[in-house]
């Protein structure tokens, strides 16, 4: 027995893997260790100075066993070659899984599949690990694997490639069907030992990663409070209609579950100057780089926020807060997001309606992310704590927070779904009792969703009177103007916009109010 352990240790050392080298803290975990924590492997990069400490911190916070934290010696670049991936990541991990008896393998060609059992269900890649695998030409053993262009491409996200770590005999080109797509089954009960759910705790700085970890745990305990901002494009037909349908479905689900939803169905993004406050959920598309309301200086998400922007290269980097979307979103306070490291094609990106539905059912971030993807070994990276459950307790009908204005809004909104008159009255009364602009504004967005402009205007007016912060007041005023314009009351809308500019001349929203006014006449040349 001792000889076996000595041989295993020698294999680990020779492959560049060191286990538990920094795990000396005696701090208690921030959460009670779960069966998910016991089935999680944490992987860090020994070549990155901050990666080992982040791995230690995450394992301690989640109660992950110390011997399930391992280091690899690999590149610190975000993009690596296929040869580097195989040599420095995939093969060392396979040896570690075998040496530590984490999995039991069958013959690779067994009709029962290559893996008999696998203790590890979740992989958490820590900041410092490579992000994407570049395309390879004439790679040994590769061949076209399906119809072009998908079947001819072999670049991939490191995360997505590692989901099939145990499957060694297949071409690297093309995508693999995901048997977990649209599942409702907890992954620990799914009987798919050949698949692991891989996420990364990554971002522009080590501090960002630590904040993501602690925010996830705090949100599970206290609840995800805030607005849902859904930035659809109003597409009704054609190849991109599918993406818009995902966002509309997520908006409808949040309304039913009692969260204020701000839905923009216009072709543009939420504009620069729009005061996007208390954003707990953000889904949108389609801009290459962060723009509009989310690019404003000082913008911050609510704690625990889930934020995803669909774009072909949204995760080409996860460490530059000025480029694309994933890095700017987590830099602005998001706790979990999804992105594409290379062109994925829309239907092979995560289906956000499925992703949001599964999150809302109380599943983990990793489970929801992989339930929403048609394929594996492809382009998606999942950035966030794989064990994060923002709606923990929802599977038992327990919504958090349980008290305060967010809970009062939820109760009134759920009533509104079944009895609009009673719900409207309950929301108005709750807003008055709690002096809550949030409740009144939420009631306005509910009324707007069914084109009840009279009720929407009344609720927004109540909210404007209850709010004290200029950003809240001007945000509600913007929605009042939309209601006026939708009701063909253009002169009133323009007069109100001018009044808001006079009242709040230094507010960021001035640019939005000015967009409602006619452009000044061009100067006549002399």
N, C-alpha and C positions, 0 to 999 in steps of 0.2 A: 504493500500500500504506500509506504513512504517513497519507494522507488518510483511509483507511478506519479506521485505528486512532484517529485524532483524532475522527472522527465517533462511533465506538463509545464512546470515553471521555466525550464530551459527553453522549451518551444516558444513560450510567450516572450521571453527576453530576446531570443534570436530573431523573432518576427517584429521587434520594435514595439511590443505591447508591454505596458507597465500597469499593474492594477493597484489601485488604492494608494498611490504614492503620496498623496497629500491629504488623506482622509484621517486626520488626527483630532478633529474637533469632537468635543463631547456634547455639543449643543443638541437639544431635543428637536425632532422634526417639527415644522410649523403646522403640519397636518398629521392626523393619525394615519400611519402607513396602511395602504390598501392592497388588495390583490393586484391592482394595476401597477402599483409601485414595485411590488415583488416581481413583476413580469417586465420590468423596464431595464434596459441597458443604456448607460450614459457613455458616450464616446467623445473624447476630446483630442486635441492635437498637441502633442508634446513640443512641437516646434513653435507654438504660439505661447508667449509668456503668460498671457492672461487666461488661456483656455483651461488649464488644470484647476485653477482656483474657482472658476465659474462652474466647472463640473462638480467640484466638491460642494459648493454652495447649493446647487440645485439638488444634488442627492440628499443632502442634509435636510433641506426644506421639505422634500417629498417623502423622506424616510425610505429611500431606495437603498438596498443592501450595498455595503462598501465594496464587496467583491464584484459588483456589477457596474463599476466605474472603471473604464479602461482608456489608456492613451495609445495613440498611433503616431508614428513619425511620418508626417506627410507634408506636402506643400502648404504654405499659408496663403497662396493665391486663390482667388475665387474660381478661376477656371483651370482645369488640369486636363492632361491627355488621357485617352483611354488606357494606355499602358500604365500611367501613373496610378489611375484608379484601381486597376487590377492588382498592381504590385504593392501599393502602399495602403490600400483601404480594404478592398474586397478579400484578397487572399489572407492577409493577417487576421481579419475578422472571422473568416471561415475556420482558420486554425484555432482561434480562441473559442469559438462555439463548440468545436469538437473536443478540445482539450479540457474544457470546463464542464463537459457533458450537459451543455445547455440544450443541444438538440440531439436526436437520434436519427441517423440517416439511413435510407434504404439505397438499393442500387438506383443510380440515376434514371434508368429506363424502366423502373418498376411501374406496373399499371396502377399501383396505389399512390404513386407520387414519390418524390425524392425524399420527403421528410416524414418520419413516423410520428415524432413529437418535438415540440419546441417550447422550452420554458419562457423564452423571450417573446413578448408580443409587441412591445413598443421600443423603438430606438429614439434616443434624444441626442442629436448631434449638437455639440457645443461650439459657440463662436470660435473661429479659427479653422474649423474643418472646411475643406473645399466645397464649393456650391454647385458647379456644373462641369460636365464632361464634354470636351470639344469633339466635333465630328472626326472620325478616323477613316483613312483611306486604305483599302486592301487589308483590313485587320484580319489576322488569322482566324479562320472559322466562321467569319461573317458571310452573309448572303442576303439578297433581297428577301424581305419577309412580308409580302403583301403588295398591294397596289401602291404605286407612286402617287403623291410624294411621301406619304406616311411610311410605307414599307421600305423605302430606300434610305431613310434617315437613321443615324445611329448616335447623334448627340443626345444628351439626357441630363436631367437633374440628378445630382448625387443621391438625394433623398429618395427619389422615385426608383432609381436603379437598385438601391439597397433593400427595397421592399421584397425583392426576389433574390436575395443573397444566396439562398440554398439552391436555386435553379441554375445550374452551371452549364447545361447542355442545350443551348438555344442560340440562334443568331442574335447579335446585339442590335441589328437594324430593326426598325419597326417598333410597334407598341404591343404590349401583352394585355389581353383582356383581363379586367378586374372582376373576379367573382364576388367581391364584396360590394360592388356598385348597387346602390339603392337598397342595401340590406337594412334591416331594423335590429338585427341580432348583435348583442354585445360581442366584441371581437374575441373575448376570452371563451365564449360559447360557440364560436363560428366553425370550429373544427377545420381550420385552414392553416396547419402548422408551417406550410411552405411560404407563407406571407407574413411579413412584419410591417407594422405601421410606423413610418419614419417621419419625424419632424425635427426642426432645428431651432435651437434657442440662439438667435443671431440678430445682429443689428449694427448700427454705426459704432457703438462703444460697448465696453464691458458693463458700464453703468446702465445702459439701456437694457441689457440682458437681465441684470439683477432686478431692475424695476419690473420687467415683464414677469419674472418669477414671483415676486412678492405681490404684485397686483393680481395675478391669477388666483393665488391662495386667498387673499383678502376678499376678492369678489365672490368666490365660492361660499365664503362665510357670510357675507353681508348682502350680496345680491348685486346685479348689474343695473344701475340706475342711470337714466338718461333718455334722450330722444333717439329715434331711428331716422337717419337721413338717407333716403333712397334716391339716387340720381339716375333715373332711367332716361331713355332718349325718345320715347314715343313712337318707336318703330312698329308698324302694323303688318308689314309683309316683307318678304325677301329673306335672304340667308341669315340676317342678323336679328330677325324677330325673336328667335329662340332666347338670345341673351336678355332682351328686354322682358320677356315673359318670366324669366327667373327673378328679376328684380321686382316686378309687379307682384309675384306670388309671395316673396319675402315681406313686402309691405303689407299685404293683406293678412298674413299670418301674425305680424306684430300688432296690427290693429285688434285682431281677435283676442290676442293674449294681453291686451291692456297696456300697450306702450304708445306714447305719442309718436306719430309717424309724420315726417315731413317728406312728401313725395314730389319730386320735380320730374315731370314727364316731357319737358322740352328738349330740343336737340343739343343744348349747351350744358356745360357743367354748372353747378352752383357758382355764381359769379364771384369774382374778387370783390370784397366789401360786404358780402353776405355774412351776417353774424352767426356762424354755426357754433352755438354754445351747447355744452352738455351732450356731446355726441357719443352715445354708447354703442351705436351700430352705424356703420357707413358701408353701403354698397353702391358702386357706380361704375361707369365707363363712358368715354373711351378717349383717353388722352395719353400720349407717350410719357410725359413727365407730370409730376404733381403740379396742379394748377388751380385757379379759382379760389374758392373759400378756404380750401385746405392748405393752400400755399401762403396764406397770410401770416405775417410775422406774429408770433405769440399764440398761434392756434394750438390748442391742446384737446385731446380726447378725454372723455370721462374715464375714470379708473376701470380697467378690465375690458376696454372697448374691443369689439370685433370690427375690423375694417378691411374691405377688399375692393380693389379697383381692377376691373378686367382690362388687360392690355397684353398684346403679344410678348412684350418684353418688360413686364411690370417688375420682374425679379432678376433682371440681367445683373444687377448688383443688389446686395442686401446691406451694404456697408457705407454707401455714399448717400448722405441724407439730401443731396441736391438732385439726384438722378432717379428717374422712373418713379415707382410708387411704393414698393415694399419698404425700403429704407426710410423714406420720408414719413410713412405712416407710423412705423414703430418709433421713429425719432420724435413724433408728435404725441406719443403716449399710447398708441394702440398696443394691446396685449397679444393679439393673434391676427395673422393675415395669411393669405395665399397669393402665390404669384407664379409667373412663367419665366423660366430662365432662357428659353429660346422660343421661336414661333411654335405654338401648340395646335393651332386651328380651334375655332370657337367651341365646337362640340366636344373636343377633347380637353377643354379646361374644366375645372370644377363647376358643376351645375349648382349655382348658388341657392336655388330654391330647395334642392335636396340638402345641401350643406346646412342651411339655416333651419330647416325642419328638424334635422337630426340633432343639432345643437339644442334646439328648443325642447327636444324630448329628454334632455338631461344627459346626453352622451358626451364623451370626451371630444376635445378639439380634434384629436387624431382620428377617432372613429367617424366623426361627421365629415372631416376632410376627405377621407378615403371612400366613404360611402357615396360621395358626390362625384367621383371620378370614374369614367368609363374604362380607363386603361391605366396600366402601370408601366414602369420602365419608359417614362416619357418626360415631360417638361415641367411638371409642377413641383414647386417647393412649398412646404407647409411651415410657416415661421411662427413658433409659439410653443408653449409647454404642451406636449402631447397629452398629458393627463388633465389639462384644464377643462373644467366643467362649469361654464359661466351660468348655466341654468340648473345647477345641482339642486336636486329636490323636486324638479319639475315632473319627473316620472311618477312622483307621489302626489301631484297636485299642489305642491308647496312652492309658491312664488315668493321671491325676495326682491326688495325689502318688504317686510310685513307691516310696517307702520310708516306714518308720515305721508307727505303729499304724493309720492310716487305710488304708494299702496292705495291711497284714496282715489287717485286717477284710475288705477287699474280696476278697482271695484266699479266705479261709475262707467268706465268704457265697456266693461264686460256686460253691464246692464244695458247699455246703449245698443249693443249688438242685437239683443233680443227684443228690446222695447225702447225705441229711440226717444220717445217723449219722456219716459221715466228716467232714462239715462241722461238726457240733456238736463233735466231738472236736478238730478243728483250731482252732476258735475258742476253746475252753476253754484249750487248750495255749498259743495265742498270747497270750491275756489274761494267763495266768500268767507266761509268759516276759517279756513286755514290761511287766508290772504295769499293765495297761491296763483301767481301768473302762469306757472307750469300747467296746472289743471285746466285753467281757462283756455290757454293756448292749445292744449291737446284737444279740448272740446271743439275748438275752431277747426282744427285739421280733420277731426272726425266728420263734422258737418260738410266740410269742403269735399271729402271723399265721395259724398253722395249728391254733390252739387246743390246743397241747401245753403245758398248764399246769404239768406237773411240770418239764419242761425250762426253761420260762420262769422259774419261781420259782427254780430252781437257778442259772440264769445271772444273774438280777437280784441274788440273794444274793451271788454272787461279785463282781459289779460294785460292790455297796455296800461290800464289804470292801476293794476296791481303790481306790475314790475317796477323796479327802482333802478336797475342797471340800464344805461343807454343802449347797449347792444341788444338786450332783450326787447326793449321798447321799439327800437327801429326794426328788428326782425319781424315782430308782429305787424308793424305798420306796412312792411313790404307785402305781407300776405293779405292785409286789408286791401291794398291797392290792386293786387291780383283779382280779388273778389269783385271789386268795383269795375275793373276793366272787363271781367268775364260777364258782368251784368250790363254791359254796354253803357256804363256810366263814366265815360272817358274824361269828361270835364271835371267831375268830382275827384277822379283818380289823380289827375294832374295837379289840381289844387292841393290835395292832401300831400302829394310828393313835395311840392314847394314849401308847404308848412313844415314838413319834417326836415327839409334842408335848412330852413331858417331856425328851427328849434335845436337841431343837432349839427351845426355846421362843421364840426371836427370829427364826427363819427365816421368810421369806415364805410358805413352804409350809404353815405352821401352819393358815392359813385353809382350805386344801384338806383337810388331815387332819381338821379339825373337821367338814367337810361329810360325812365318812363316819360320824360319830357321831350317835346319836339326839338330837333337839332336847331341851333341858331342859324339864321340865314347867312349864307356866305357873303363876305365883304365884296362890294362892287369895285372892280379895278378902276382907277382913274387914269 
